[in-house]
Amino acid sequence: KEQQQDQKQCFPGICTNFRFRAPPSSCGAAVCSGMSPCRRQTQATMLMAAAATAAGQGTWEPHFFDANPLAVCNDGSPAAYYYRQGNPALRRWLVFLEGAGWCWDQPSCARPWHLRLGTSVEFPRTPEAVQQWSNGLQGILDTSGKSPFEDMHVAYVRTCSNDAFMGDRGPQPASGKIPGNSWHFRGRQIIDAVFADLRMRKGLGTQVGDRVVYGGCSSGARGALVSLDYVATHLAGLAQVVGLLDSALWIPIRPQAKNMVSFGRQTRDFLNFANASVFLNKECLKKYFMEQERYKCLEAAFRLPFIKAPFFLIQSQYDLFGISMNVFGRFWPSAHLDKGQKHYAEFYRKEVVEYLPTPVLGSGSTVFSPACYSHCSISSKSLYEVRADGVRLVDALTHWVSATSAEAATGWFRSRCVGFDCGSKETASAGMIAATPGQENLPETAKKSTGQAHTLQNPNAWEPRFLEDYPLAICNDGSPAAYYYREGFVQSRQWLVFLEGAGWCWDEKSCNMPWKIRLGTSIEFPRTPEAILSWAHTLKGVFDSTGRSPFKDWHVAYVRTCSNDAFLGDSSPLQGAQQSGVRKPGPGWHFRGRRILEATFEDLRRRTGMGGFEGDLVLYGGCSSGGRGALVTLDYLAKSFVGKASIVGLFDAPLWVPIKPLKDGLVSFDEQTRLFFARANPGSFISQECKAHYPGAEQWKCLEAGFRLPFVRTPYFLTHAQYDVFGLTMNIFGHFYPGHYLNPEQKEYAEQYRKLVLTYLPNPQSGSGNAVFSPACYAHCMFSDAVFYVIDAAGVTLVAALHRWLSAVSADAATENLRDVCQGFNCGHRPDAKVVTGPSWSASGPKALPTPVPTFQTGPTGPTAQPLSFATAVQTTTQMPILEDAAMLLV
C-alpha cells in the first residue's frame, strides 16, 4: 500500500504517466523501485504545490499577442489565448483550439457571423469579464473536479481568423475593405505564437518528459489534426505531443441543401484562398499529387492515415454539424429531421464509419464514435453522458490519458446500434475497463453463466473469445485473434465452426489498402454486450436470429478474420519492415491464419468438450476466403484437432478459376495465389498427393479449389454460384462490386467465367458423401445471406439440400450433384422455388434418395454415428416433398 501511495504522490506522470515514456528523475526512479525516501521528498513538493494551486489554479488569465504583428485576427486585432494554471508539480499541458467554422471565399466571409468571428475586440480582458466568460466553459474545460485534465495547465486558444488555424497570408493588394480579400488569415502564425509564448512564460517543452495534449473541437479539431505532426516536430521542444480531436471528420458527400457548398469544394477553394499549403504533408501529397486533389490533405477523411503522432479521435456517427449543414445549409442544432432527411443522415453515418481510421495496435491512438446526433462532446456536458460500446466518453478518455504503454492507449469504441440518434439511448456496459496488458482500455463482456440446463437458446447470445492465451494466434498487427461462440442445446454434441470471409492480400501494394489494414486487427471487434448484440443483428442466413436456421440448436464458433491470409498463412514480419514503431502493411505483418485455426480448435476442445466423445460431429467451413481456407485445411484439421469427433466440410463460394481478368492491369487469381504462397508460408496445408501432382514451382495450385478439390478426402458440402459475384466483379472492375449491372461485353465475359466454374466444379463420386450445389445465379456466400432460404439449384432449395445432406443415413445417400443447366446470365434467379418430390436430379440423372426425419444426438451415450457422422435418421415409408421436408426442419 505504501508503494502504491508513493506512485500516486510522487510526480504523477513517471510510473503512471499518461503517455509512454517516463522522464529521467531521481524521484521517479525511487517510486518505480518502491523507495521510501522518494515519498518524503514528494510530500514536501506536494505541500508546496497545494499552496500554489490554492492561489492560482482554476483562474483564467488572458494573453494577447499585442507585440506580434503576424499573430493577428482577420481584422488585424491581436489574437489571444487564455491560460489556466494547473498543478505546479506537473509538467503536462492541454493546448485546445476553439472551433467556430471558417470561410473559403469572399461571399462566405461576408456573412455576419464570420465578420464577428474575425476580431478579438469582444474578447474579455478584465478579471470580471474573464471570470464571467469562463463560467460558460464545460466538459474537459470545467472546474468541477471531474475532468480528466483538471490538474493540467490549459491554454485555450480563441478563434478569430476564420481559417481553422491553417491559413498564412495577409490582405490581398488593392482589396479595400472587402471581407475575405482584405483580411489576414494567420492561423498558422497564431499557433506558432501560442507555443512560443508558452515556452517562454511557462517552460513548456524545456524539459525531457514534458507532455502536451494538443487538440480542439470542430474547426479547431480540423486545424489541430493537420498541424499535429508540425507542432510535435517544430514547436513543442522536448515535450511529447499527442492529439485530442473532437468532431474533426469531414466526409466527401453531396449536400442535400441546394445552397450548400460541399465540404470538399470548400476545402479546395480555401487551400489557395488562405495559403494553407504549409500543412500539406509530404507523404499525403505523394498520394494526392494532382493539383485538383491536393486539398484532400487538409481533410481528415484523407489525412488521418498519414498522421504520425498518437491521437484520441471523437466523432459522432450522426454529426450534428455535418448533417445540419448538408441538409439545411447552416448549423441548426434545434431543427428536427423529417423522414427524407433521416434517410440522408443514415447515409452520412455509413460514410463516417467507412472513413473512421482503425487504430493500429501499438500506435497509441484511440477512436471513440457514438451513434448520437451531437457535435463537440468533450467541450460540453456530453463528456460525462455520451457512450459508445457501452463505455462513457469520460472513462475512455481518462484511460487513454493514464495509459502506461502505447498498446494500452490503443483503443476502438464504436456504437453499432440501429436507428437515427440511437446512441443517445445507449446504457452502461455490463463490463469494465479491462486491465489485461495491451487491452487495458477495452471493456470485458460479462461472462455467461454455464452449466444450467436449458431448452431454448437466445440466437443473439454470442460470447467473444479472444485467443490471448495463444501467443501465435494473432492478427496482422499482433492483436489477439478471436472467435464468437454461441452455445446450443446442452445435450447437443454438434458444432459448427465457420470462418469469416473478407478476401486476402498477397504483396505490399495489395496489403496497403485501407480496408485491408482495417481487416488486419481485432481492435474493432465488439466486446461489450451492446456492441455484440448490434453485431449479431447483422448476421444472416444460417446465423440469423429468426430461429429457423438448421444450426439453431448447434454450438457455433464464428471465427473472425483479421489475418488477411484466408486462414492459411504462418509467417512473421520481414526483417526491417517497421517504421516509427508501426509495422509496414504486408512486409511488417504477421500472417498467422494457421495458428488461429489451431488455437480455435484447441480452445473449443478445452472449453466446450468438443471431440470428447465418440459420435461428436464438427461441421467445419466458411464463406469466400473463409471457404477457401476451410477447403485447404479440412484434411489437416481432421487428423489431429477434433479428438474423437467426426468432421465434415461446408464450403461456400470457395472456387477460384484460372481466367484472365477482363480489365487490364489486374492481378489474376492465379498470380495472387502464387505471390501469396511465396510470402505467407502456407506449406503446412499442402497434402502429399497434391504436392506430387503439382511439384516445385506449381505447389501454389494446391491452395486453389479448382486444383485442390480432387485431393480433399474428408466429405463436404460445397455451394458455388455459376455467376459468382466476387469472381466476376473482381476480374471485371478490380474490386468487389455487388449489385452493379453488367454491360453486354461484361456479360459475355461472365459466360466464359461460368463455363470454367462448371469445368472445375467436382462431380461427386458415388459413396463419397460429397454434395455440390451450384445455382446459375449472380450471387456469393449463400450460407451467410438471407438468400440461403430461397435460392435453388436443379429445382431444390439450398436449405432443403443441406437438410438432406445432414440427415443422410449413408455416404451414398449424402452424395449429390445439384447444378442449374438453364441458359443466360443469372438465369437461375427465379421468383419461387420448385417443389421436387421423390428423386434427386443431378448431372448424372435421377437417383432415388430416402427422405429421413432428422433427430439430434442427445449426448455421449447417443446412437452411433453413421459413416458421415450425421445424426441417425428414422426412415419413413412415404416420400414427402422436399420443401415440406425442409419445413419440418425449420419448424
N, C-alpha and C positions, 0 to 999 in steps of 0.2 A: 504493500500500500504506500509505503514511503517513497519507493521508486516511482510509482505512478503519480504521486503528488509532485515529485521532482519534475517529471515530464510535463505536467500541466503548468508549473510555475516558472520553470527555467526557460527564458527566452522562447516563447512559442514560435514554431517555425523551424526548429532544429530537428528534434526527434519526431515531432508530429507536424512537420512542415506541410503547407498546403500544396506545394509542388514537389519536385522530385529530388532536389539537390539541397543538402544542408550546408550552411556556411561553416568554415573552419572557425571554431570558437572553443576556448578552454571550458567555458560554461557548458556549451553544447556537448562536448566530448564527455564531460563529467556526468551529465544527465544520462547520456546513452549508455554509460557504463555503471550507472546507479550510484555514483559517489555523493556522499552527503555534503562535502564542502560546497558543491555547486548550489545545494539548496540554501545554505546560509547566505551565499553571495546573491542568489536570486531574490531572497526575501527582502534584502536591503534595496535591491533595484526596484522591486515591485512596490515597495513603500513610497519611494521617490516618484515612481510612475503614477501611483494613485493620487498623490498630491497634485502633480502636474495635470493629470486628467480632470480632476475636480475643478481646476481653474479654467481649463480651456476646451476640453473635449465636448463635442456637441454644438459648439458655436461656429457659425459660418463667417468667414472673412472674405470680402471681395478683393480681387486682384485685377486691376485694369492695366492693359498694356499701353499706357499713355506715352511711353518713351520709345515704343517700337513702331516705326512708320509702316511696316508691312503687315503686322498683326491687327488688321482692321476689319470692320464690318463693311457691308455693301456701300454704305454712305460715307465711309471714311472715319467714322467714330471708332474709338479703341475697343477691341474685343476684350473679353473678360472671362475669368473662371472664379468659382467660389470654393474656398478651401475649408475643410473641417478637420481639425487636429484629432488624431486617433490616440491609441495607447502609445505613449512615448517610448516604451520598451520594445515596440515592434518596428520593423522596417518593411512594412507592407503598405502599398498604395493602391487605391482604386481611382483610375482616371476615366471618367464617364462623360461621353459626348451627348449632349441634349439633342433630341430629334424633333424636327418640325417641317419636314418636306424640303423641297428645293424648287428651283425654276431652271429652265433649259433654253429659253429664247426670250426675245423682247416681250411678246404678248403674255407669256406665262409669268414673267417677272413683274408685269404691270398690275397684277391682281392686288387688291388692298392688303390681304394678309401677308403677302410676300414683302410689300413695302414696309409693313410694321415689323416683320421679322428680319429686316436688313439693317437694323441700327441697335446700338446699345444705350440710346438715350433714356429708355424706360427702365433700364436695369437698376435695381436698388443699390444704393451706396451707403446710406446711413445705417447704424446698428438696428434702429427700429424697423426700417424698411426691409433690411435683410432678414431680420427675425420673422417678420410677417410673411415674407416670401418663402422662407424655409419651412414654415408651418404647413405648407401645402405639399411638401415632398413626402412620398410614400414608398413602400416596397423596401428595396435594399438601401434607400437613402433616408429612411425614417430613423428616429432615435428612440424607438420603443424598446430596444434591447433584444429584439427578436431577429434582426437582420444578420446574415452570415458575415457581413462586412462591418459590423458595429464597431470593432476595435481598429479597423484600418484607417489610415489617413485618406481622405477623399478629396479629389479635385473634380468638381462638377463644371464642365466646360459649356458655357452658354452658346446657343446658336444665334448667329447674326449675319451669316454670309450666304445663306440660301444655296449652298453648294455641297451639302453633306460632308463638309470638311475635306473636300477633294480638290477644289479649284486653286489656281495660282496665276491670276492675271489682274492687271489694273484696268482702269476705264479705257474704252476704245477711243481713238483720236476723233475729235470733232463730233462727239456724240451728244453734246449739250447736256440736258438733264433727262434724257430718255432712260426709263428704268431698264436695268439689264445692261444695255450698251454703255451707260455712263457709270456703272457700278464697279467696285472692287469685288473680285472673287478670290479670297485669300484664306480659304480653309486650311490649306497645307501650311501656310505661314503661322496660322493660329496654333496648330498642333505643335509645330516647332517651338513656338514661343512658350507654350504651356510647359513642355518638358524642360526647356532651358531654364525657365523660372523656378520650376520645382527642384531642379538640380541645384540651382544657386541658393534658393531660400531654405529648402528642406533637406537637401542632401540626397535626393532620390538618385539611385544608381551610382553612388560614390563608394559603396562597399560591396564586396562579394557576398552574395546571399540576399541582397535586396530583391524584393519581388513586387511586380506590378501587374495588376489586373486591368486591362485596357479594353474598354468597350463602349456600348451605347445602346440606344433604343431607336428603332425606325430608321430615319435618315442618318442619325448618329451611329447606329449599328452598321449601316452600309458603309459609312465612312471609316469606321474602326476596322471593318473587315478588310477593305482594300489597302489600308495603311498599317495593318497589324505587323506584318513582317518588316516593313520600313521602320516602324517605331522600335521593334525589337533589335534591329541591327544598327540603327543610326542615332537614336535619340535617348535610349534608356541606360546608357553607360554600362555598368557592371550588373545591372539588375536583370533578372529573368522575367520575361513578359509572356503573359497568356491573354487570350481574348475572351470577352463576355459579350456575346452578340444576340441581341433581342429583336426579333422581327426584322431581320436583315434580308430575307429572301424575297426577291422579285422573280417572277417566273414569266417566261415568254408565252403570253396568252393574249388572244384577241379580245379587246374590250367589248362589252355589250352596249355601253353607252355611246351614242353616236358622236358626242362632243369630246370624247376622251382620247387623248394621245396615248398610245400604248407605252408600257414601261420600256420596251426595247427602243422605240423611236425617241423617247425622252432621253435615254442614256446616250444614244448615238449622237443626238444634237448637242447634249451637254458636254460631251468629251472635248469638242473643239471650242464651244462657246465659252467654257470656263477654264480651258487649258489644264485638264486633269491628267495629262499623259504621264506625269511623274509617277503615278501609282499603277501604271500598266506593267505588270510583272513580266519579266523576260520569258520565263517558261510558258506563261499563258499566251504570250504573243507568238510563240513558236507554233501553237495550235491555231490561234486565230490571227494569222498574219495578214490576211487580206484587209485592205483599207476599210471596207464596209463591215468587217467583223471585229475590229479592234475594240470597239465599245464593250464587247462582251466581258472583257477583263475587268470592267467596273461593276458587273452584275454578279451577285452572289451565286446564282444558279450555275454560272460558268466558271467563276473564280475560285470557289471553295476547294476544288481538287488540287489547287496549286499553293494553298496556304501551308506554311511550314510550322508556324507556332501553334501550340495546343490551344484549343478554344472550347467554350461551352456555348452551344447554339440553342436558343429558344425560338421556336417557330410554330405558331398555331396553324393547324391544317385549314381552318376556316379563318384566315387572317382578315380581321375587320377592315384594315386599311386597304389591302389589296382587292378584296371583294367589293367594298362600297365604292372605291374609286373606279373600278371597271364596270360596275353596274349603274351607278348614279352619276359618275363623272366628278365626284367630290367626296371627301371624307364625311360620312354621315352615320355616326355611331348609333343614333336612336332610331334609324329607319328600319322598318320591318320588311322582310323579303317576301315576295309573292311566290307562287309555285314555280314559275319560269325562272325567277332569279335564284331560287334554291337549287334548281337543276344546274344552273351555271355555277353555283357555289360548290356543288358536288364535283363538277369537272375541275374546278380550281383546286379543290382538295386533292384530287387524283394527281394533278401536276405537281403540287407541293411535295407530296410523298415521293414522287419519282425523282425530284431534284434534291431532296434531302440527302446529305452525304452519309455514308456509313463509316463510322469511326474505325480505323484500323487498330487492332489490339496493340497496345503499347504506344499509341500516338498521344495519349493523354487528353484526347478530345471526347466530349460528351454531347449528344444531341437529345433534346427534350422537346417533344412535339405533341401537344394535347389537341384533341378534336374540338376546340372551342372557337366560338365566334368572338375573338378577342385580339388585342394588339398591345404590345409593350407590357408584358406581365410583370417584369422584375421591378419596374418603377411604379407599380400600383399595388393596391391591396390584394390583387390576384396572386401575388407571390406566395401568399400563405394559404390560398384556396385551390388553385388550379392543380389538376392531376393529369398524369399520363401513365398508362400501365398501372394505375392504382397508387402511384407514388406522387407525393406533393412536390411541387417545384422547389420549395424552400429546402426540403430534405435532400433532394438530388443535388441541389446547388451546394448545400452545406457539405455533403460528402465529397463532392468534386474539389471544393476549396481545401478540405482537410486530408485528401488522399495522400498516401505516403509513397506512391510509386506511379509511374506512367500507366502501368497496367490497371492499377486500382482506379485511376482517374478516367479511364476509358469506359464509356457507357452509352446506352441507347434506350430511350424511353419514348414509346410512340403509342398513342391511343389507337385502338383498332375497332372501336365501336361503330355502329351503323346509324346514319341519320344526321341531319344538319344540327350542329352545335351539341351533338350527343355527349361530348366530353364534359360539358357543364354539369352533367348528372353523374359523372364518374365518382365512385366511392373509394374509400381507402382499401389498399391491398391487404389481403389476409397475411401476406408475408412481411418481412422486414428487410432493411438494408443488410445484405449478406456481408460476411467477414472472411470469406474464402479468399486466399491470396489470388490476386488477379481478377476477382469477381466481387470485390467489396461493395460495389455500388449497384449490384443487380439484385432485385428482391427475390427471395425464395418463394416457392409456392408451398402453401400448407400441405403437409403430407396427407395423402388419402388413407383413411383407415382401412386395414386389411383384415382378412380372416373372418369376416362376418358373412354368413350365408345370405344370399340374395337371389332373386329370380329375374329381376328386371334391371338392365343396365342403362345408365344415362349415356346416350350416344355421344354426348359432348364432354364426358368426363375423362379428359386426357391428362396424363401426368408427364411433365417433362423429365427426362433423364439425361443429364449431361455427363459425358463419359470422362469425368475429371480423374477417375482412378486409373485410367489407362493413358499413360503419358504419350503414346504414339497415335492415339485416336484423336487427331486434331484437324482443324480446318486449314485452309491455305495460310492464314495469318497466324496460326498457332493457338487460336482459341479452341476450347474443347468442343468436339463434335457432340451431337445429341440425337436421341430419338424420342418420340412421344408415344406413350403407352396407354392403351385403353383396355381395361380388364373386361373379359367376357363373363359368361356363366362360371361360377366357382367350379362346377363339375366338369366343365369343358376341358378337353386335352387337345385342343386345336388352336394353332397360332397362325396368324398371317403376318409375315414380315415383308414390308413393302418399302422399296427405295424410291425416294422422291426424284423426279427428273427435272433438269434445268440446263441441259447442254454441258459442254466442257470447253477447255481451251488447250492449245497444242504448242504454242510458242509465245514469245514475249508480246508480240503485237496483239494476238487474239486474247491473251490474258489481261492486257492493259485496257480493258473496256469497262466503263462504269458499272454495267450490270454484272460483269464477271468479278470485279472487285467486291461488289455487294454480295455476290453469291459465294465468296470465299471466306466468310466469317460467320460465327454464331452470335455475334453481338446483338443482332436484331431479333433473334429467336425469342418468342414470348415466354415469360417466366411467371408472371403473376396470374392468378385465376381469371381476372378480367381480360387480360391480353390473350390467354389461351382460349377462352371462350369465344372471343372475337375471331381468332384464327380458325377455330374448329367450325365456325359457321360458314367459312369459305370452302370447306371440304365438300366434295360432291361425289356422285357415283356410289361406289361401294363403301365410301366413308361418310356419307351424308347422315343427317340426324333424323331422318324420317322413320327409321325403324324397319325399312323394307329391304335393307341390304342382306345378301346371303351370308354376310360375315358379322351380322349384328350380335351374335352370341359368341363369336370367337374372341380370343385375346389378340389384340392388334398392336404391332410395333411399326410406327411410321417413321422411317429413318430420314432425317432431314439432309439435304445436300448442302455441302459447304466446302467441298474439296476440288470442284471443277475437273474431276477426272473420271466421271461415270463409275465411281467406287472401284476403280481398277489400279490406281497408282500406288507406289510405295517408294517414294524418293524424298530426299531432303533438299533444302535450298542449295543452289550452287554457290561455291565459294566466291566471296566478294560481291554478292548481289544484294547488298544492304547499303542504303544511303540515308544518312542523318537519322539512324536508328529505325528507319522504316524499310521493310523488305520490298524489293522491287517486284512488281507483279510478274509472275511467270518464273524467272530465274531465282527470285528470292522467296519463292513459296514452297511450302510443304505440299506434297501430293500423297495423301495417306488414306485413300479410299479403302485399300485392303485392310488396314489396321482398324478403320472404323467398322467395317463389317465384322471382323473377328471380335472386336470388343463388344459390339451389339449382341452377337450370339452368345458370347461368354456371359455378358451381363444378364441376358434373358434366362439362361440356364441357372445362374446363381440366384436370381431374384424371383423368378416365377416357376422354377422347376421344369422348364421346357426340356423335353427329351429325357426326363427322369424315369419314364415307364414305357414298356413295350406298348405299342398302339398309339403313342403320341403322334400327331401329324403336324408338320410345318409346311405351309404354303408360302413359298418364297418368290418374290417378284418385284416388279417396278414398272414405271412408265417412262418412255422416251430414253434419256440417258440412263435413268434408273433401270429400265427394262434391258438395255444393252449390258449394263453392269451385272444384273442378275443372271442373264443368259450365260455370260462368260464365266461367272463364279459359281454357278449352281453345283456342278460336279465337285468342285473343290470343297465347298462347304458341306456337301453331303457326306464326305469321307470322315471328317473329324470334328465337326462343330455342332451336331444336333443330337449327340448322345444316342439314346435308344429310339429316338423318333424316326419316322419316315419323312422324307422331304420331297416335294414336287414343285415345279416351276410355274410361274404365272407371268408371262412376258407380254407387255402391252407396248406396241409401236417400237419394237427394237431393231427393225430391219433397215439397214443402210444398203443401198445397191450401188455398184460401180458405174456411175454415169458422169459424163462431163457436164459441168454447170452451164446453163444457158447464158448466163451473164459473164462476160469476160472479166478476168481478174479475180474471180472467186477461187478459194481453195477447195478442191473436191473432197468428198468424204474419204476417199482412199488416201489422199495426201495428208489430210488431217490425222488419220489413224496412224500413218507411217511416222509422222513427226511426233505424235503423242507417244508412240511406242518407244522412241529413242529418248524421250525426256522423262517420262513418269515411271519407268521401271515396272511394267505390269507383267513381267515374265512368269511370276508365280502361278498365273492362271492359264498358261499355255499348256494344254494337255500333250502328252507324248504322241498320241495319234495325230493330232493336228500339226504338231511340230514336224513329224515325219513327212506329212503331206506338203507342208509349206516350210521348208527348211531355210536357214540362213536369213537373207535379206527379205524373205517373204513371210516371216513369222508374224508380222503385224496383221496379216489376214485373219489370224486366229482370234482377233478382237472384234471382227466384223461378223454380224449374224449371218450374212449371206454365205460366208465361207465356214463359219464355226458350227452352224446348226447340225450338219451331218455327224458331228463328233460329240454332241451332247447326249449323254447316256441316261440321265435322270428324266423321268416323264415330265411333260409340261403341257400347259395350255397357252397357245400363242394367238394374240389378236394383232392384226395389222391391216390398216385401210389401204386399198389398192391405190387410191389417190391421197397418199399421206400428206397432210398439210405441211408438216415440218420439212419433210424431204423436198417437196416441190418448192415451197416459198424460199427455202434456204438456197436452192440452186437457181431459182429464177430472180429473186430480189436481193439475195445476200443477207437476209435476216428473216426471222420468223414473223410472218405477216398473215395471221389468220383473218378470215372474213374479207380478204381482198379478192376482187373479181379478176379472172384471167382473160386476156385477150385471145384471139384465135391462135396466134403463134405460140403463146404460152400453153394453151390447151393442147396443141399438137405435141408440145414437149411433155405435157402431163400424160399423154397416151403412151409415149415411149417409156416414161417412168413406170407406168402401170405394167407394161409388158415385162420389164425387168423384175418388178416386185413379184409377179406371178411366176417368173422363172426361178427366182431364188427362194420363194416360199417352199418349205419342205412338204412332201407328200407323206403323211404319217404311215408307217408300215403297220400292217395288221398285228395287233398284240403289243404294240409299243406303248400304249397308254397315252400317246400324244394326241392333242386336238389342235386344229388350226381353224381360226375364224377370220375370214377376210372379206369384208363388205366392199363394194365398189363405190365407196363414199369419200368425200373430201373431208377427212377427219383425222384426229390424232389423239392418242391417250383416251381410249374409250372407258376404261375401268374407273378412272378418276373424274369422270364427267357425267352430267345428267343424261347424256345420250346412252349411257350404259343400259337404261331400262327400255329403250325404244329401238335402238339400231338392230338391224338383222342382216344375215348373210344366208343365201340359199333358202330364204323363207323361214329361218329360225332366228329368234331374237337372241342377243348375246346373253341376257340373263338366263334364258332357258337352256342355252348350250352349256353355260357354265354350271348350272344346276345339274344337268345331265352328266357332265364330266365328274363333278364332285361326288355324285351319288352312284356312279357306275359300280356294278358288282364284280367287274373283272377288267383286266387290262384291255381285253378285246372290246368290251362294251364302251370303254372310255375313249378308244381311238376313233377319231372323227376328222373329216376334212370338209369344212363348210366354206365355199367360195361363191361369190356372185359371178355370173357369166353374162350379165347384161352389157349393152353397148352404149358408149357415150359418156362424156365427162360427168362424174358424180351421179351416174345412173342408178346407183344403189340407194340413193336417198328417196325414200317413199314415205308418204304421209302416215301409213299404218303398216304394222307387221302382219304377215300372213300366218294363218294357223295351219300347221302341218301335223297330220296325225300319222301314227304308225312309223313308217320307215324314215330313216335319216338319209337325206340326199347328199352325196359327196361327189367329188370329181370322178370317182371310180364307179358311181352308180349307187342305187339304193342298198341299204343294209339294215336289216331288222334289229332294233335295239329294245331290250326290256325297259320299261318305264318304272323305275323304283320310287318308292316313297322314302324321303330322307329321314334318317334318325341320327341322333347325336350320341357320341360316346359319353358315358356317364362317369368316367374316372379310370383309374389304373386297373380296375377289375372288369372293365367293359369288354365287349366282344373283340375277338382277334381281328386285326386289320386284314383286309384283302390285299392282293398283290400291289395295288397302288396306294395302300394305306388309307383309302377313303372309308367313311363310315359304312358299316354294314347296312344293307338296304333290305327292306321287305318287299318281295315281288308281288305284284297284283296280277290277276288274270285278265283284267280288262285294260286295253290300251286307252290312254287319255290324251286329249290334245296337248300339244307342247305348252301352249300358253296357260292352259288350265293347270298343268303340272307346275309351271313356274309360279302361278298364282298361289298354289299351296305353300310354296317356299316363302313367298312374300308375306302371306298371312302369318 
